[in-house]
């Protein structure tokens, strides 16, 4: 607004100076010409005022719609590039994450008579997780009880969406240690988290109603991410990712294949992975040794050589800085069950 007033003021000053040099100039410059120039200046002023007012309304509209989903920095970027938003729906490559509290039912039972304490725990959990997700350029879609759904690459494009999603997941797992310390101090049981991440094509846009805006995504990609989140506890890991996510990680992260499962609409086996941060491992050589041993284990497991798979799994329980110990123990139990069934 100050810029517009300054431009109008300068225009009027110039017109005034044109009339001052000598008295005869007033006779030369016709009144109609001066009036026309003043009219042009006023039109320009109102045009710029209208443009700024329109932009302000657009910015406020975007803020109202996306403030709860995006970090402030991303929101400002979106306001500057509002023409890139497709509210009516579009098909995009997205990375989708679901994260929930494992053991939430037990947490409810502990606090059934003190709902304020339960609410405080959930609020603390979701607040910190949301901060981590938004700091990594995630679009926090919705909360479903103790679960939070997030996706990357919409409405703002992200060239390294898979890396940002995995980075978020590992940071969330680290925060869990702090949360559990506080829970134990309050006399509550510690909790774990289940995270599922998948990358693929999905439809994204305003899928809400006339009464309520809801910028979200739908499709098989989303369904698979939710399925991975539910499956993670069955494999003894906090994080499960798909191959489409694993294939696009950088050198900071190591994707470790865990199994091949059947998923509807996939004609071939669907490989699932967990992810490990290389920075938290002792050294590169130990990682290489563990990966070679793990590949031998997978080969024995997939070919149903149960005894061989058990021996290799036991040798790996201390690998990866103990991060996959629960996974290997679960697999050993599965192998023993399979041996029992075969013997019968």
N, C-alpha and C positions, 0 to 999 in steps of 0.2 A: 504493500500500500504506500509506503514512504517513497518508493521508486516512482510510482505513478504520479503522485503529487509533485515530485521534483521535476518530472518531465513536463507536466502541465505548466508549472511555474516558469521553467526556462522558456517554453514556447511563448508565454505571455510577455516575458521580459524582452525577447527578440522582437516581437511585434511592437512593443513600446519604443524600443530604440530606433526602429525604422521610422517612427513618426517624430523623433526629437531633433535631428540634426539641424533643420531650419524650418521656418514657418511655411515655406513654399511646399515642403514635402507633404504637408497635410492636404494641400490642394491636388498634389500629383496622385497620391494613393487614395483611391476611391473608398468610400465607406463600405460599399458592398464587398470589396476585396478583403478588407480587414475582417468583416463579419464572417466571410466564407472561411478565412484561415482560422478564426476562432472556433467555428463550427467543426472544422476538421480536427482541431486539437481536442475538442470535447468528445468527438466520436472516438478518437484514438484512446482517450483516457477511459471512456466507458467500456470499450472493447477489451482493453487490458484488465480492467477491473472485473469484467465478466469472466475472462479466462482464469484469473487467479481464484475467483470465487468458485468456479467449476472445479478447478484442480483441488482446492481445499475440501470441497464436498466429497470428491472422489477419494482423497486421502483418508478422510474421516470414515467413509463407508468401508474402505478396506481395513482400517484399524478396527472398526466394530466387528467385522467378520473374522479377521485372522489374529487378533491380539492374543487370544487364548491359545492359539496353535503354534505361533512362531516366536522366536527370540526377538527382542527389540531391533537388533541389527538387521535381521532378515526381513522384519516388517517394514523397516525404512527402505530397504532395497526393493521390496515388492511395491511400495507406494510410488517409487520412482519409475518402475517399469510395469505399471498396472495394465498396459495394453497386452501383456503376455499372458494374462489370466484368462482361461477358458472356463467360465462357470457352467456352460451348457453341457460340458462333458467332453473328454478326449481320451484317447488311448495312449498310454505312456509306459515306458520301462521304469518300474518302481522297485525299491527295496522296502519290504514291509516287515515290521517287528511286532510281536506280541510278547509282553512280559507280565507275569503274575507272581503272587506270593505263594510258594509251596508250603502247605501247612496252614493256610488261612482259616480253614474250618476249625482246626484245633485252637487257633488264636481267638476265634469267635467264642468257642466254648469256654475258654479261660476267662473271658471278659463279658459273658452274657449278662452278668449283674452290674457291670460297670461299663456301660456303652461309651462313656466319655473317653475312657482309656483306649478302647478299641478304635474309636474315631481318631484319636490323637496319633496312634501308631500308623494307621492307614494314611492320614494326612501327611505325616512326616515322611513316610515311604514314597508316596506319589509326588510330593513336592520336590524331594531330592532327585528322584528319577527323572521327573519332567525337566528339571534344570540341566541335568546331564544330556538328555536327548536334544533339547533346544540349543544348547551350547555346541552340539555337533550337527547343527543345521537340520534336525529332524522336525517334521510337521506332526505335532502331537494331536492325533485325531480324536480319540475319546477315551474315557475311563469306563470300564465295565466291572463294577465292584472293585476288587483289588487288582484288576488287570488294566494295563495301559497299552493302547494301540498307536503305533507311530509309523510313518512312512517317509521316504526320501525321494527327491527329484520332482516334486510338485508341491506347491505351485512354482517354486524356484528350482531351476535346473541345478543338478549336482553331478559333476563329472566323476566323482569318487564316492558314489552313494554307498556301495558295498563296504568300503573301508570305514566310512563314518558310522555305519550301522554297527559293525563289529567293534569298533573303538568304543562306541556307546555301551554296548553289552558288557565289555570287559570292565569299563569304569563302574558300571552298575553293580557288577559282581564284587568289586573292591569295596564299594560303599556298604555292601551288605554286612561286612565285618564290623563297621562302625555301628550300624543299626542293631545288630545282634548284641553288641556290647552294652548298648543302652537298654535293650529288652531284658537281658539277664540282670542288669542292675535294678530293674523295676520288678524283678521276681517273675518274669515271663519266659516262656521257652523261646529259643532262637528259631528263626525261620530261614528258608532258602528261597531262591527264585527260579522260575522256569522261563527261558527265553527261546523263542523261535524266530528265525530270520529266513526270508526267501526273496529272491529277485526274479522278476518276470513282468510280463505285460499285464496291465490292469486298466480298468476304466476309472478315471478320477474326475471329480467335478462336484458341483452343488447337488447332492442327492437328498436334500432336505425337502421341506414343504414351504408353502407360502408364509406359514407362521414362524418357521424356524430354519435358519441357515445351517447347512451341514456339508462342509467340504470334506469329502471322504473318498475312499477307493473301494472297488468291489471286483470280484473275479476269482478265478482259480488260484492265482498267485497269493491272494489274501487268505484263502481257505487253507492252502498248504502251510503258510506261516503260522496260522493258528494251530494246525495239526502238529507241527514241529514243537511248538511251545508245550502242548499237552504231552508229547512223547519224551521230552527231555528228561523228566524224572525217571522214566523207565530205563534210561541208559546211564543213570548215575552222573549226569553232567548238568551244569546250569544253562549251557548254551548249545542249541542245535541249529545248524545252518544247512542250506541246500547246496548242491553242487554249483548251481548258477551263481550263488553268492561266493562260494569258496574259490571259484575260478578267477575272480576279479579282485582278490586281495593283494596287497603289496607285500614287500619283504619283511615288514614288521610283524606279520602274523603268519601262523602256521595252521593250515586246515588239516585235521586228522580224520580220515574216514573211519566211521564206526560200524556201519551196516548198510545193507540194501533192503529196502522195504517196498511194499506194494501200495500205491496210491491211485485212487480212481482217476481215469482219464490219461494215465501214463501207461503206454504200451510196454515199456521196458522198466526194469527195476530202478527205483528211485534211491540214489545214494545220499546218505546223510552224514554230516561231519560235525565235529566240535572244533573250537578254535582256541589256539594257545598263543599268548604273546611271547615272541622270541626274547624280549627284554627281560622277562622274568625267569628265564631258564639259565642254568649254570654256565653253559658254553655251547658253541656251535657243534663241536664234535659229539657231545653227548646227545644232542638233538638228532644228528644224522644216524647215530647208532640206534637210538630208540625208534626212529622212523623205519629203519631197515628191519628191525626186529618186529615192529608192529605190522609191517607188510607181510612178513612171514606168518604172523598170527592170523591175519585176515584170510590169507590163502588157505590155511588149515581149517579155519572156522567155516568159510564158504564151501569148502569141499567136504565138510562134515567129518573131518579127521579129529574127533573130539579129544582124544588123549593128547595129541600133538598141540592142539589149540590150548588146552588147559596148561600144559607145561610152559608154553610161550607167554600166555596171559599172566601166569604167576611170576615170570621173570620181569614183567613190565609194570608190576604194581608200584614199584618205586621210581619208575621213569617219569619224565615230564614234570619233575619236581613234585611228584605225588598227585598231580592234578587229575589224573585219570584212574586213580586207584579204585574208586567206587565202580567205575565202568567195568574194569577188568574183573572185579569180584562178582559183579552181576553176570558177566559173560561166563565165568567159570561155573556159576550155579546153573546157567542155561545148558552148558555143555554136559554137566553131570546129569541133569534132568533128561537130556536127549539120550545119553548113554543108558539110563534106566529104562526109558521107553523102548529103545532098540533091543535091550536084553529080554524084555517081556514079549 
